[in-house]
Amino acid sequence: MPDALPVTKPESVTTSNDLIAGKPVNMVWDVSQPTITIYSPTTKNTGAAVIVFPGGGFHGLAIDLEGTEICEWLASQGITGILLKYRVPNSGPNWNEDCQCHVKFSQG
């Protein structure tokens, strides 16, 4: 990607202690290699497809809560779910747990 910030950490996955809808959330951090995962319909295929971009605040992705769960539901409705795990190497403004502060990044 043009003007990409250097990746300083390896990609990792953590599970939060905070429950949402009674479940922990798996987060993928420091994504530098994007992937696409296709969830094919499990019922009659409607011919429709949806690309899902999980949120995460510029440095992580809520990969299950806002990704795999949505794609699995879409597939159960006859819709192809396309999960995009996109680059998020601390590339924008975000909350930093280390300093307990908001961090802004700027290019150049």
ZAVO-912902 format. One record per residue (C-alpha): residue number from 1; residue in three letters; chain; y, x, z. Coordinates in Angstrom, 1 decimal, decimal comma. Example, Ala and Ser with C-alpha at 12.3 -4.5 7.8 and 13.67 -1.06 7.14 Angstrom:
2
<atom num="1" residu="ALA" chaine="A" y="-4,5" x="12,3" z="7,8"/>
<atom num="2" residu="SER" chaine="A" y="-1,1" x="13,7" z="7,1"/>
This chain:
108
<atom num="1" residu="MET" chaine="A" y="0,0" x="0,0" z="0,0"/>
<atom num="2" residu="PRO" chaine="A" y="3,5" x="1,4" z="-0,8"/>
<atom num="3" residu="ASP" chaine="A" y="5,3" x="3,2" z="2,1"/>
<atom num="4" residu="ALA" chaine="A" y="2,3" x="2,6" z="4,4"/>
<atom num="5" residu="LEU" chaine="A" y="2,6" x="4,0" z="7,9"/>
<atom num="6" residu="PRO" chaine="A" y="-0,1" x="6,6" z="8,7"/>
<atom num="7" residu="VAL" chaine="A" y="-3,1" x="5,2" z="10,6"/>
<atom num="8" residu="THR" chaine="A" y="-3,4" x="7,0" z="13,9"/>
<atom num="9" residu="LYS" chaine="A" y="-6,3" x="5,1" z="15,5"/>
<atom num="10" residu="PRO" chaine="A" y="-9,7" x="4,0" z="14,4"/>
<atom num="11" residu="GLU" chaine="A" y="-10,3" x="0,2" z="13,9"/>
<atom num="12" residu="SER" chaine="A" y="-11,7" x="-1,4" z="17,0"/>
<atom num="13" residu="VAL" chaine="A" y="-12,8" x="-4,8" z="18,3"/>
<atom num="14" residu="THR" chaine="A" y="-12,0" x="-6,2" z="21,8"/>
<atom num="15" residu="THR" chaine="A" y="-12,7" x="-9,5" z="23,5"/>
<atom num="16" residu="SER" chaine="A" y="-9,9" x="-11,0" z="25,5"/>
<atom num="17" residu="ASN" chaine="A" y="-10,2" x="-12,2" z="29,1"/>
<atom num="18" residu="ASP" chaine="A" y="-8,0" x="-15,1" z="28,3"/>
<atom num="19" residu="LEU" chaine="A" y="-9,9" x="-18,2" z="27,2"/>
<atom num="20" residu="ILE" chaine="A" y="-8,7" x="-20,4" z="24,4"/>
<atom num="21" residu="ALA" chaine="A" y="-10,5" x="-23,8" z="24,1"/>
<atom num="22" residu="GLY" chaine="A" y="-13,0" x="-22,4" z="26,6"/>
<atom num="23" residu="LYS" chaine="A" y="-13,9" x="-19,3" z="24,6"/>
<atom num="24" residu="PRO" chaine="A" y="-12,9" x="-15,6" z="24,6"/>
<atom num="25" residu="VAL" chaine="A" y="-11,1" x="-14,4" z="21,5"/>
<atom num="26" residu="ASN" chaine="A" y="-12,3" x="-11,3" z="19,6"/>
<atom num="27" residu="MET" chaine="A" y="-9,5" x="-9,2" z="18,2"/>
<atom num="28" residu="VAL" chaine="A" y="-9,7" x="-6,5" z="15,5"/>
<atom num="29" residu="TRP" chaine="A" y="-7,1" x="-3,8" z="16,1"/>
<atom num="30" residu="ASP" chaine="A" y="-5,6" x="-1,1" z="13,8"/>
<atom num="31" residu="VAL" chaine="A" y="-7,1" x="-2,5" z="10,6"/>
<atom num="32" residu="SER" chaine="A" y="-6,6" x="0,0" z="7,8"/>
<atom num="33" residu="GLN" chaine="A" y="-9,4" x="-1,0" z="5,4"/>
<atom num="34" residu="PRO" chaine="A" y="-9,1" x="-4,6" z="4,2"/>
<atom num="35" residu="THR" chaine="A" y="-12,2" x="-6,7" z="3,5"/>
<atom num="36" residu="ILE" chaine="A" y="-12,9" x="-10,1" z="2,0"/>
<atom num="37" residu="THR" chaine="A" y="-15,8" x="-12,2" z="3,4"/>
<atom num="38" residu="ILE" chaine="A" y="-16,9" x="-15,4" z="1,5"/>
<atom num="39" residu="TYR" chaine="A" y="-18,2" x="-18,4" z="3,4"/>
<atom num="40" residu="SER" chaine="A" y="-20,1" x="-20,5" z="0,9"/>
<atom num="41" residu="PRO" chaine="A" y="-20,3" x="-24,3" z="1,5"/>
<atom num="42" residu="THR" chaine="A" y="-23,3" x="-25,5" z="3,6"/>
<atom num="43" residu="THR" chaine="A" y="-23,0" x="-29,0" z="2,2"/>
<atom num="44" residu="LYS" chaine="A" y="-22,1" x="-30,3" z="-1,3"/>
<atom num="45" residu="ASN" chaine="A" y="-19,7" x="-27,8" z="-2,9"/>
<atom num="46" residu="THR" chaine="A" y="-16,3" x="-29,6" z="-3,6"/>
<atom num="47" residu="GLY" chaine="A" y="-15,2" x="-26,8" z="-5,8"/>
<atom num="48" residu="ALA" chaine="A" y="-12,2" x="-26,1" z="-3,5"/>
<atom num="49" residu="ALA" chaine="A" y="-11,5" x="-22,8" z="-1,8"/>
<atom num="50" residu="VAL" chaine="A" y="-9,1" x="-21,7" z="1,0"/>
<atom num="51" residu="ILE" chaine="A" y="-8,0" x="-18,1" z="1,8"/>
<atom num="52" residu="VAL" chaine="A" y="-7,7" x="-17,6" z="5,6"/>
<atom num="53" residu="PHE" chaine="A" y="-5,4" x="-14,9" z="7,0"/>
<atom num="54" residu="PRO" chaine="A" y="-6,0" x="-14,7" z="10,8"/>
<atom num="55" residu="GLY" chaine="A" y="-2,9" x="-14,0" z="12,9"/>
<atom num="56" residu="GLY" chaine="A" y="-2,4" x="-11,2" z="15,3"/>
<atom num="57" residu="GLY" chaine="A" y="1,1" x="-10,0" z="15,6"/>
<atom num="58" residu="PHE" chaine="A" y="1,3" x="-6,9" z="13,3"/>
<atom num="59" residu="HIS" chaine="A" y="-1,4" x="-4,8" z="15,1"/>
<atom num="60" residu="GLY" chaine="A" y="-4,4" x="-7,0" z="15,5"/>
<atom num="61" residu="LEU" chaine="A" y="-6,3" x="-10,0" z="14,1"/>
<atom num="62" residu="ALA" chaine="A" y="-7,7" x="-12,9" z="16,0"/>
<atom num="63" residu="ILE" chaine="A" y="-10,7" x="-12,6" z="13,7"/>
<atom num="64" residu="ASP" chaine="A" y="-12,9" x="-15,4" z="15,2"/>
<atom num="65" residu="LEU" chaine="A" y="-10,5" x="-18,0" z="16,6"/>
<atom num="66" residu="GLU" chaine="A" y="-8,2" x="-17,9" z="13,5"/>
<atom num="67" residu="GLY" chaine="A" y="-10,7" x="-16,6" z="11,0"/>
<atom num="68" residu="THR" chaine="A" y="-14,5" x="-17,0" z="11,1"/>
<atom num="69" residu="GLU" chaine="A" y="-14,4" x="-20,3" z="13,0"/>
<atom num="70" residu="ILE" chaine="A" y="-12,0" x="-21,8" z="10,4"/>
<atom num="71" residu="CYS" chaine="A" y="-14,2" x="-20,4" z="7,5"/>
<atom num="72" residu="GLU" chaine="A" y="-17,4" x="-21,8" z="9,0"/>
<atom num="73" residu="TRP" chaine="A" y="-15,7" x="-25,2" z="9,4"/>
<atom num="74" residu="LEU" chaine="A" y="-14,5" x="-25,2" z="5,9"/>
<atom num="75" residu="ALA" chaine="A" y="-18,0" x="-24,3" z="4,6"/>
<atom num="76" residu="SER" chaine="A" y="-19,4" x="-27,3" z="6,6"/>
<atom num="77" residu="GLN" chaine="A" y="-16,9" x="-29,5" z="4,7"/>
<atom num="78" residu="GLY" chaine="A" y="-18,0" x="-28,3" z="1,3"/>
<atom num="79" residu="ILE" chaine="A" y="-15,1" x="-25,9" z="0,9"/>
<atom num="80" residu="THR" chaine="A" y="-15,5" x="-22,2" z="0,2"/>
<atom num="81" residu="GLY" chaine="A" y="-13,8" x="-20,2" z="3,0"/>
<atom num="82" residu="ILE" chaine="A" y="-12,4" x="-16,8" z="2,1"/>
<atom num="83" residu="LEU" chaine="A" y="-11,6" x="-14,6" z="5,1"/>
<atom num="84" residu="LEU" chaine="A" y="-9,2" x="-11,8" z="4,5"/>
<atom num="85" residu="LYS" chaine="A" y="-9,2" x="-9,0" z="7,1"/>
<atom num="86" residu="TYR" chaine="A" y="-5,9" x="-7,4" z="6,1"/>
<atom num="87" residu="ARG" chaine="A" y="-4,1" x="-4,1" z="7,1"/>
<atom num="88" residu="VAL" chaine="A" y="-2,3" x="-4,2" z="10,4"/>
<atom num="89" residu="PRO" chaine="A" y="-1,9" x="-0,6" z="11,6"/>
<atom num="90" residu="ASN" chaine="A" y="1,0" x="-1,3" z="14,1"/>
<atom num="91" residu="SER" chaine="A" y="3,2" x="-1,9" z="11,2"/>
<atom num="92" residu="GLY" chaine="A" y="5,8" x="-4,4" z="12,5"/>
<atom num="93" residu="PRO" chaine="A" y="7,5" x="-5,7" z="15,6"/>
<atom num="94" residu="ASN" chaine="A" y="4,9" x="-6,5" z="18,3"/>
<atom num="95" residu="TRP" chaine="A" y="4,3" x="-6,7" z="22,1"/>
<atom num="96" residu="ASN" chaine="A" y="3,0" x="-3,3" z="23,4"/>
<atom num="97" residu="GLU" chaine="A" y="0,7" x="-3,5" z="26,4"/>
<atom num="98" residu="ASP" chaine="A" y="1,2" x="0,2" z="27,3"/>
<atom num="99" residu="CYS" chaine="A" y="5,0" x="-0,1" z="27,9"/>
<atom num="100" residu="GLN" chaine="A" y="5,0" x="-3,9" z="28,6"/>
<atom num="101" residu="CYS" chaine="A" y="7,8" x="-4,2" z="26,0"/>
<atom num="102" residu="HIS" chaine="A" y="8,6" x="-5,4" z="22,5"/>
<atom num="103" residu="VAL" chaine="A" y="8,4" x="-2,6" z="19,9"/>
<atom num="104" residu="LYS" chaine="A" y="10,2" x="-2,5" z="16,5"/>
<atom num="105" residu="PHE" chaine="A" y="9,0" x="-0,3" z="13,7"/>
<atom num="106" residu="SER" chaine="A" y="11,2" x="0,7" z="10,8"/>
<atom num="107" residu="GLN" chaine="A" y="10,3" x="2,5" z="7,6"/>
<atom num="108" residu="GLY" chaine="A" y="12,1" x="5,7" z="6,6"/>
